[in-house]
């Protein structure tokens, strides 16, 4: 039997993640200094782990409601109210998911139909484009630029809209660039969004990791945008809870009801233990976020300064925990740069091209690692650049 003939064409057309392929190579090597994975090096705060442990010891291992525990939904909506002055009904406008990725997939599938177009600013997280294709919609890429601090401009947005456009994905703070959108930026694109009656998926997983006195602004807080926005967030980045696999969506009740229906039949419910831990994180985790953000900020300034000093021009990231230096001066492609650096110095970065074609000429470097780890990596990258220079001069 030719099994490929039995598979869904839209899924067949999606290529495996280039990042995953690169990670597989890294995992097969010994003694690699990796700055490639977007994962906090902090442990989940002890009081949060303790809440999960206590729930297990009490035998709380049953299924949860499809939507998530009532108390968790309440704490999520309280968090968004006090942080971003956004009001959601915990009973009808909140859904707890298995990581933010499930929430993204769920939202796309509920908001678009076959033949619709989805606008995706790039460079950005690798899942948006394939999930759009697998939903039967067409991804339309908007290439953001370093000279605009990788922000989405109203002119870029307007240029890509057609009568088939249904949804805009808004990935800020941004992975991989570290770019953010401030209130005036969001107000400008909101006018275009409302003019064309579009929906927005706002991925705010890095909302708590902004720097230089900047505060994250959710596009849902802009006038006229609450009713057309699905907010995606979670616990992985802010609370160092990547392995707990817990995210959430906030949306108007009609949209949320559809998302709950899809979640109910595909997943049923998010992990019980993780939900008990998340309740504790939201209630008592503000100081943990502040501590981690301060540490990331110190690392950010060190890495950006080091890269610029060694000649790799680096846009100043104001969010998330990534740098996106330009490596065009080396004459190497993004993949060539990362491959040669990996094999010669055992330092792992991610090719910028993995995040979209406009990421070519850049590499992603995560500073979610210890300062000792980062210091050694900077020394080795500097050595590598010197060897490239000597090679070109010989």
C-alpha positions, 0 to 999 in steps of 0.5 A: 500500500502507498500510505502517502496517498492516504495522508492529508495533503495539507499535512504532507506539505508541511516540512519538519521543523528546521530547529528540531533537525538542528537540535537533533544534531546538537543532542548527538554531540558531546560537550556542547555549549548550547544557546539554542533552546528557549528554555529558562535555566531556572527551576520552577520556584519551590513553592510552585513545585510544592503545590504540585507535590501536595496535590499528588500526595493528596491523591488529586489525580483525576480529570479536571473540567474541560475548561480547566479548574474554576479556581485557575480560570479565576486566577488567570482572569484576575492576573490579566485584570491587574496586569493589563486592565483586561476583563474576562469572565472566568466561567465563559472566556477562559480556556486552560490548554496543554501548553501555549502551542495547543491554544495557538492550534486551537485558535487557528482552527476555530477562526479560519476556514479552508481558503482563508488567508492568515497574516504572519509577521516573520521572523517568528515562532516556527509553529504559526505557518505550519499550523495555518497550512494544516488548518487548510488556510493560506499563510501570508508572510509579512517580513519585518525589518531590523530598521523598524526594530522588527515591529509590524507597521500599519503600511506592511499590514495594509499591503498584504490584506486581501478579501480572503484575509481572516486572521492576523497572528501577532507574536510580541514580545517576539521569538526570535528577535526580542522585538516588542510592540508598544502602545502607539504601534498597536494603536496604529495597526489596530486601525487597519485591523478594524477597517478590514474587520480582521481577527487577531491571535495575540501570542503573549507568552513572553509578556512578563519578560520586557526590559528597559522600563517597558511594560507589555501592552496587550492589543486586546486593551486597545479600543475596539480590539477586545472583541476581535482578539484571542489572547494566548499565554502560559506558564512556561517562560514567566514561571520557568514551567516548560515541562509542566505543559500548561497554557491558556486562551482568553477570548470572547465567550462565543469564540471561547465556546468553540475552542472549548469544544475543540479542546474537549474532543481533542485533548479533554483536559489539561494536566491536573497536577500542573493546574494546581501548581499554576494556581499557586504561581499566579497567586504568589509568583510575582516576586519570582517573575521579578527576580528572573526578569532582573537576571535575564536583563543583566544577561541581555545587556552582557550578550548584546554588548559582547556581540556588538564589540566583536562585530556582530551587529545586534538589534537591541531586544526589549523583550523575551530572552533572545538576541538576533545578531546579524552575521552577514558580515561573515559571508556565511549563510545562517545555516553555514555559520551555525554549522561551522560554529557548532563543529569547530567550537561546540557552541550551538545557536539557531539559524535565523532562516529557521524562523522565516526566509527574512531571518536569513543573515541572522542567528538566534541566541538565547540568553536564558542560560547562566552568565558563566555559560554565556561568558564562555560562549562569547569567548568561543564565538569571538575566537570563531570570528577571528578564525574566519577573518584569518581564513579570508585574509590568507 
